[in-house]
């Protein structure tokens, strides 16, 4: 490979001329067959209809620990009628018994004992709700810095980010200052493909805030420039709410509570978002999030492109084992087909549980996902570790790309790039990079993984590099393989 040239010319196969003399009847027959196949294909495409005409959106709740993400997510489910009132009564009793009266709404999303005892989300909680206009899958990501890998898994599946910020005195500052998770979560969300973000200023009912316009404006003034720096340059919605009382979430906040706010309520703002573009025409790409056995092998994930129907004949990459889809489930309902953008559970035939792992990708048999242990990428170096201030060949890190988590090594620094222009510097064979550098590098993983170039399929071409629990680089894949 020429390290200075990242323009790859595709091969168009054998260009030898064909015999111009073709029997007229044969030519007409071939034309007739082509027309029949074309018409059949169109009819088959028409038969595949969405199981629900409403748009489906994946929403991830991100932000610093104790910002109130779980309570906010639980309150949305409560307000949209997705939780039985008897279940809420049970959670209220359990919270009182633990002297955590105000935590009962968070119990809707934080379901295991460890999360309830500590009051901290560990795993990504997943739930569903719907409105007249749209259907939603919500993912409650952990805010503690020790669980960022779990947050990355949730954000990698999301279309919309809910950046939850606590307005309570001292809590916003703790999350937004250097080292707080507000900054890292926002940067990771953008890197992982979360295209739009809503900033939810929570806990506006707190005694230290009392729906203060001054506090809300101060938060907005500090966060807005940072969001632009992360790449959210278009209009970003800021919405003041109380996750605990539900104020300004489903219905607009009362003027007697907050006289100065005249914008939409939170769910209203979600419903008003422009439709997300989906690659329905593309090849099937479903990164595997997890799998389990229950009356058959069930595989979970978000369909990033294409359409999967019942009885579809597909394959699993990187092993290229053939599978058949015996049935599909969205939430708890069986459906005949799913289109790109849906979170789905597939009942799979022809495969043992141990032969499919998180990070594998379900694909078309005749158009499988590229597999490799090496790739070239454009990366932006973030703040490196104080005791490892140089990013050089041989640097070991953990790679996160779609649902893959794998150890990797920086096997080459090809060129450093100018941060302003993006053009390469004249100097070649760079020995090392420092924090806030931009470069093209080569990465080698410990095992073969399924990835694509950012240009071809962004969902499988974005990645982060982490070391000792900290994000040290973000990037996009430019070429797969040597």
C-alpha angles and dihedrals in degrees: 000000000000104000092204096056123063095171109110120196113215120228114240095193128235112355097189113139118256126230107277092206108087126162108258094224091050091050091052090048092051090049091051092050092049091051091049092049091047092050092046090051091050092050092049090050091051091052091060104083130169112263087225123024093211116099116256119220130188111216123190122198109217136170145095123325114276093020088123101253097145093046090049093050092046091049091053090054090047094049093047093051097249095128126065111240089229089059090052090051089053091051091049091055092047092049092050091050089055093045088245099117096159094050099070095099091053088057088073089070101023099065106162126081095242092056092047095047094049098033089229128118113234106169125041106265113216126199140151137229136166142204132195089269106036148012121231139199110198124201119197105207121201114254100203114104090231091066100047092120088062090048089053090054091054096043092049089067097044133105097184130036124212105201102199115203125182114228091197113121110273096004097086090049093049091053098041100042120092109293094026119123096234090079098042094045092051093049092047092048091056092046091050093054104264095153101187134033137197117200109217111198099204135190093039087150092061114123089241091057112025092185092304114183090203092058092046093049092047091054092046093050092053098042099044097068091047092053090052089050089054091053102265093125099150122081112301120202119233114196126181113216146156110229091190098053097027093235114164093003108101098001126032115266115264116257087231089063099037116010098175102056116086101164132103128291116252099261090041089055091051092051091051096057117116117257116274116239113243129194098229093153094055128093119282112275118171116163108210113242097178145327139210140170121250115145086333137352111306121196123194130203149111117276103231098184141000133021129285120201133185110280092019113162107225140150139229120238138243090022094044091219113162119239138178124217107228095180142350131218131196109192101324098327126096112230133188095229143001130209133209113296098038125120102224144176115218125201102216131201127197099036139088120228093245092056096067124056138178106279095037115118128224109221147165112284092229095042108038124177115265113261126203147140093223137051140165118232146175108237138185113211113221125194108321122216114279092237092043103044096156125075106204145149108298095033109148121214144149115262121214115191121158102314095336120111112180140148115253144176131222098238097180146000104220104181138342115231132213108252094218102043100023089224120134121257116240093244114095133195095039111200097206146348131223132213117301094023127140120214150145112249141174119235129195121196127207091240138019113279137185112249140145135200117274089237094057100038118001093190090065096033104061121088147166131214118215133186128186092350096310132106107240102169143012125198154149128245115246102176134011117218133005 
